[in-house]
Amino acid sequence: MNVIDSIVTQAAGIAAVRRDIHAHPELCFEEVRTADVVAGKLTEWGIPIHRGLGKTGVVGIVHGRDGGACGRAIGLRADMDALPMQEFNTFEHASKHHGKMHACGHDGHTAMLLAAAQHFAKHRNFDGTVYLIFQPAEEGGGGARVMIEDGLFEKFPMQAVYGMHNWPGMPAGTMAASAGPVMASTSEFKITVRGKGGHAAMPHMGVDPVPIACQMVQAFQTIISRNKKPVDAGVISVTMIHTGEATNVVPDSCELQGTVRTFSFEVLDLIEKRMRQVAEHTCAAHDAVCDFEFVRNYPPTINTPAEAQFARKVMASIVGEDKALDQEPSMGAEDFAYMLQAKPGAYLFIANGDGSHREMGHGGGPCTLHNPSYDFNDDLIPLGGTFWVRLAEEWLAAQAKAA
């Protein structure tokens, strides 16, 4: 594995920063302390910063040998926010804030980009500019979108942007990149079936919304199996059903909530249209009515081919061809999608291993994302930092050659 010696040497210090951030998790748009830590380190290393995009975002500006005069620039993004969940781990760097936890590894993403930043501060082996984007509010807040709305790409013009996420279950030491969709869109729905309540012993006197809602749950799955093309990915999950207050009362209403995931807007359009039709017509068949709400959140994360292929080549030069893997698309969602709608780029995976890196005191659960026993694998810091450095250096060199 061809990692940079200076990053390996400094890895323990960066890991200490990562564990400090892990112990002090902050939720979306509340990453004040985390942003202070990031800004403090960048300033300590002599890297100019800009703060305030997306409320708590930090952007580090690293000019190369030419002072950035050539105008070529690349963006490297790491997210900083934690999740609103209780940590089960009891090791020393476990969360000190009840109900808040770095269960997705954003502390590690921040650390890997800081490792690259520390190297860039001393070794600017490129012409052009590298923008280090430390983003808030990925976990449902759409921080990427807010940073863009606040002028990220106008204030810091760049020709490409890259992001990277740790991936539990992949063998440690491997990385992955692929063109096309790698993360799904995410949408939420809420359907309220309105019937006519009454006595449970005399259901014929009312309109029971519960069996109507149950029919909907089953019918929604025929959209997946019979309305869209079999080769197109799509998921409809009803995750909440709320109704009733007493065992002998037919309720007036029943509420369904859940999520829809797709890799394309065409499939998303189809699912939303058919869900509305199924809901309204099922209610009409039983003399009920419904309120149908469908909210589109993050769009699909779609890697542009040239940028994904370039990242894969850089990965192979570091970990070897056999460990630079095809990226298996996930139905999880990621707000880096907004950046890829605005700029060419790619969202990449770096293996977090099987969880054996965790110290004594981890909880009983697996080391998977959004699990209360999760912890980032600090062994990734030299590899992730090296990748960011080599990607930026080689991408800027390739752009200069193509100019």
N, C-alpha and C positions, 0 to 999 in steps of 0.2 A: 504494500500500500504506500503510495507516494505522497505522504503528508508533509507539510512544511515544518522544518525543524523548529523554527522560532515559535510557531503556533503550539507545537507540542510542549515546548519549554514553558510557555505561559498558560497552558491549559488549566493547571491547578488553580491559578488565580481567577481565571474566568469561571471555573466551576464553583468557586466560592461565591462569586457574584450571582451565579444562577441559583444557588441554594438560598442565598439571602432573598432573592426575588420570590422563590418558591415559598419561603416562610412568611412572606408578606404579600399575599395575593390581593389584587384589586380588580373589581368588575369593570365592565365596559364604560368608557368615558370617565372612570374614576382613577385612572392609572397615574396619579400625581406623583406618588413616591417612586414608582417604577420609572416614570419618565425622568425624574430627578436623578436616579441612579444612572440611567443611560446617558443623559446629558452631561452628568458629572464625569463619567469615564471618557466620553468623546472629547470633552474640553481638556481633561487631564492629558490626553494624548495629542492635543494640538489640532483637533479636527473642528472646524467651524460648524455650528449647528443653527438650525431654525426650529423654533418651538411654536405650538399652538394650532397647527393644522389638525383638524379633527379633534379639537379641544385639547387633547393631551399628547398628540403625536410629536415625534422628534425626527428631524431629518439631518443627517450628517453629510457634509459636503467634502469630498476628497478629490482634489484636483491632481492630475498626474504630472509628469515631467514638464509638460508644456503649459502648466497652469490652467489647463482646460481650454486653451485657445482654439483647439481644432473644432470644438463644438460637439464632438461625439460624447454620448453619455449613456450609462446603463443604470437602472435602478434595482436594488436588492432589498427585499422587504421581509421583515419579521414582525409578528404580532406580539402584543404585550399583555393582553387581558386574561383574567382567570374566569372560572365558572362558579355559579352560585350553588355550591354543593359542599357537603361536609366531608373532610378528609378522614380516612380510616388509619392512615399511617401514623406511627408514633415515633419515628426516628427524629433526630435532632432538628432537621430542617423542615419538618412538617409544618403545615399552616398554623399560624398563630391567630388567625381571624376566623371565628366560628362561622360556618356556612359559606366559606369561600375557599377555593382550592385551585391550584394549577394542575388540573386533571387532563389537560390536552397538550401539555408540553410547550406552551408559549414562552415559559421561562427559559426553556432550552433553545427555542428559536432565537430569542433575544440574545442568549449567550453565544450562539454560533456566529451571529452577525457581529457581535462585539469582538469576538476572536479575530474575525477578518478585519474589523476596523483597526484593532491594535496593530496588526501587521501592516495595513495600508499606511498608517501614520509614519512608519519607518521605512517602508519599501514601496515606493510609487513607481513600479515598473510598467508604466503604461502612459500613453498620451490620451487625454480626454478627462472625463469626470465620472466618478462613481458616487451615486446618491444612496445613502444608507437610510432606508425608510423604516422607522420603528412605529408601527401602526397600532392604535387603540381599537377596542370594541369589535373584534372579529366575531365573538360569540353572541350573535343576534343583534348587535348594534349597528352593523353596516359601516364600521369605521373607515373602510377603504373608500366607500362611496362618499362619505363626509369629507375625507381628506381631498378627494378629487374635486368635490364641490367648493372646497376652500382654496382651490387653485394649485394643487400639487403639481400637475403636469405643466401648468403655465409658469409657475415660479421656478420649477426645476425641469426644464425640457430634457427629455430622454427618448432614445429611439427604441428601447426595449426595457421590459421589467420582468423580474423573476421572483418567485416565492418558493418556499420549501417547507414541508411538514414532516415531522417524525412519524414513522409508521410501525407500530407494534406488530409483532408476529413475523415480520420480514427478518431474515437472518442478519445479525449484526455484521457490519462491514459491507453491506450491499446498498445500492441506490437504484432509483428507477425514474425513467422519463419516457413519455410517449406523446405523440401528436394527438390532437382531437380532444373530446370530452374526457376529463379525469375526475371531476366532481359534479354532482347533480345540482339542478335547481331545487329550491325548497319553497313550498307554498303551504299555507294553512287554510283550513276550512272550518266553518261553524254552521251547522244546519239545525234549525229549531223547528221541529214538527209540532204543529198546533192542532190538537184535537178537541175533544169535549170530555171533561172529567166526570166522574160519577162513582157509584158504589161498585166495588170489585165483584160483588155477587150478581150485579145486573149490568154487564158490559154492553148489552144491546141497547141500553138507554143513552149511551155516549159514543164517542169516537176515541178508541184507545190508541195513543200515539206510539206505544212501545212496540207492538208488532209491525207497525208501519216503518219505524226506524230500523228494526231488525231486517226487514226486507231490503231496505236501502243498503245496509252493510253488505249483504250478500250480492246484491245487484251491482254494486260498485266494482266488484272483482271481475264481472263480465266485461267491463270496459277494458281492463287489462288483458283479459284472455280472448276477447272476441271483437273489440272495436279498433284497437291499434294493431299495427303490424307486429308479428311475433318477434322480429329482429330488433324492434325499437324498445329500449328499456323504459320502464315506468313502474312506480309503486304508489298505491293508495293504501294508507294505513289509518283506520279509525282507531284512535287511541283513547278516546274518552266518550262515555255515555252517561249523561246525567238526567235523572228523572225520579219522580216519586218521593213521598214523604211518609207513607204508611202502607202497610201490607194489604189493607182492605179498601184502598182508594185507587181508582183509575186516575192517573194524573192528567192534567190539561195539556202538558207539553213534554217533549223529550228532546234533549239537545245532544247532537253528535259533534265531536271535534276530532281533527286529525291532520295528517300531513300528506302532501303529494310530492314525489320526486321524479324528475325526468332529466334526460341529457339534451333535450332540444325543445325549442319554443313551440314547434309544430305539434309535438306530442302533448305538451302542456296545454295548448289551446284546445286540443281534442278532448283531453280529460276534463278540463273545466266545463266545456260545453255539455259533454255527456253526463257529468255528475249533476249539473243543474237540471237537465231534462229528466234524469232518473228521479231526482228528489221531487220535483214538481209534479210529475205524472204519477208517481207512486202515491203521493199525498192525494192527488185528485181522484184516483181510483178508490180511495177509502173515505172520501168526503172530509179530508183534512187539508190544511194549507201548510206552507213552510216558509221560513225566512232562510235564504241561502247567501252565505258570505264566503268569499274566496279571496284570499290575500296572497299576492305573489311577493315573496321575499327575495332571497339571493338568486340570481340567474345561474345557469350552468357554467362551470369553469372549463374553458376550452383552450387548450394549448395550440399555439400556431406552429405549423410543421417545422419550419426552418429553425425556430428558436428551441423547440423541444429536441430536435436532432442534434443541434449544436451542444446543448446541455448534456445529452447522452454521450457524446464524444468526449467531453471534458470529464465526465464521470469515469468512463472507461480508462482514461489516462491516469486516473488516481487509484481506482480500486481494481482495475482489470476488466477486460471484456466480459468475462464470465460472471462478474458481480455487478455489472451495469445492466439492470433488468428492464423488461417491459413493465410499464405501469398498469396495474389492474385498476380500472375505474371504480370509484366508490360512489354509492348513493348518498353519502354524506354531502354536506354543502359547505361552501367556502366563499367569503366575500372578496377574496382576491379576484374572483370572477369579474368584478367591476373594473379592476385595473386592466384585465385582459380584454375587456370590451373597448378600452380606450387606447391600449398599446399592444404591439406584438410582445410575446413573451411566453413563459411556461411556468406551471406549478408542479413541483417535483417532490418525490418522496425520498427520505433517508431512513434506513432501517433503525428501529429502536430495540430490536432483539426480542427475546422471549420473556423478559422480566427478571431474569436471573441476576441482573445487575443491582437489584434493590437490596438495601441493607436490612439487617434484622430490625423488626419493628414495622414492617409493612403489613397491611391488612390481609384478610383472608381471600380477597378477590384477585382476579388476574390483572396483569399490567396492561390493560387495554385503555384506549382513549375514553374519557368521561367515566372512568371507574374510580371509586374512592380509594383504591389501593395503587393507583398509577403513580409512577415517578419517571422523569426523564432520565435517559442513560447518558451520564456525563462523558462516557467514552466517545460519544459522537462529536464532542466539541472540536477536537483537532481535525477530524474528517470534514465536518460541516464548514468550519472556518477555512480550511484549505480549498474546499470546493468553491466557496464564494470568491476567494481570491483568484483562483485559476480561471473561473468562469469570466470574471470581469476583465482580467488581463487579456485572455485569449479572444474574448468577444470584441474588445476595443481594438486589438491588433488586427483581427479579421476585417473589421469595418474600415480601418485605415488602408488595408491592402485592396479592398473592393472600391475605395473612393477613386 
